[in-house]
Amino acid sequence: MKTISSRDFNQHPSEVKKAADQGPVMITKRGKPGHILLNVEAYQKLTGTRPKITELLAMPGSEDIDLEVPRLDDLAQPANFS
């Protein structure tokens, strides 16, 4: 696990985010552990969660994705009251 001071985190956020893509990054404050930075995939694996479709559609750039939803006409059945 990579360790970085909060000062370095504030001065070089891009580098710390790149490091978090390789694994967890511990951010220290005055030499003591303060936070752990994970990328989304590692967090989801740790918590056992998956993104919801609403979260995926709200992501920047998602407006450029063509989403074709097939029409499901065969789901509705007339009620039989006999």
C-alpha positions in Angstrom: 0.0 0.0 0.0 1.4 3.4 -1.0 1.5 6.0 1.8 1.4 9.8 1.1 1.1 12.8 3.4 -2.0 15.0 3.2 0.3 17.8 2.1 1.5 15.8 -0.9 -2.1 14.7 -1.6 -3.1 18.4 -1.8 -0.2 19.3 -4.0 -0.3 16.4 -6.4 -3.9 15.0 -6.6 -3.5 13.6 -10.1 -0.6 11.5 -9.1 -2.4 10.2 -6.1 -5.4 9.3 -8.1 -3.2 7.4 -10.6 -1.6 5.6 -7.6 -5.1 4.6 -6.4 -5.7 2.9 -9.7 -2.9 0.5 -8.8 -4.0 -0.1 -5.2 -5.2 1.6 -2.0 -3.4 4.8 -1.0 -3.0 5.7 2.7 -3.1 9.5 3.3 -1.5 10.5 6.6 -1.9 13.6 8.6 1.1 14.5 10.8 2.5 11.0 10.3 -0.7 9.2 11.4 -3.1 7.3 9.1 -6.1 9.5 8.2 -7.8 8.2 5.1 -7.6 5.5 2.5 -8.2 6.4 -1.1 -9.6 3.6 -3.4 -10.7 3.7 -7.0 -14.4 2.9 -7.6 -13.8 -0.7 -8.7 -11.9 -1.5 -5.6 -14.5 0.1 -3.4 -17.3 -1.8 -5.1 -15.4 -5.0 -4.7 -14.8 -4.3 -1.0 -18.5 -3.4 -0.3 -20.0 -5.9 -2.7 -22.0 -3.2 -4.5 -22.5 -2.5 -8.2 -23.4 0.8 -9.7 -27.1 1.5 -10.4 -28.2 2.3 -13.9 -29.2 5.8 -12.8 -25.6 6.4 -11.6 -24.2 5.1 -14.9 -26.5 7.2 -16.9 -25.6 10.3 -14.9 -21.9 9.9 -15.6 -20.3 12.5 -17.9 -20.2 11.4 -21.5 -23.2 9.0 -21.0 -25.3 11.3 -23.3 -23.2 10.0 -26.2 -24.1 6.4 -25.6 -26.9 4.9 -27.8 -29.2 2.9 -25.6 -31.7 0.8 -27.4 -34.3 -0.7 -25.2 -36.4 -3.5 -26.9 -40.1 -3.2 -26.7 -41.6 -6.1 -24.7 -45.1 -6.5 -26.1 -45.7 -10.0 -24.9 -45.6 -9.3 -21.1 -49.2 -8.2 -20.8 -51.8 -10.9 -20.8 -55.6 -10.4 -20.8 -57.3 -11.3 -17.5 -59.3 -14.5 -17.5 -62.3 -14.1 -15.1 -64.0 -17.3 -16.0 
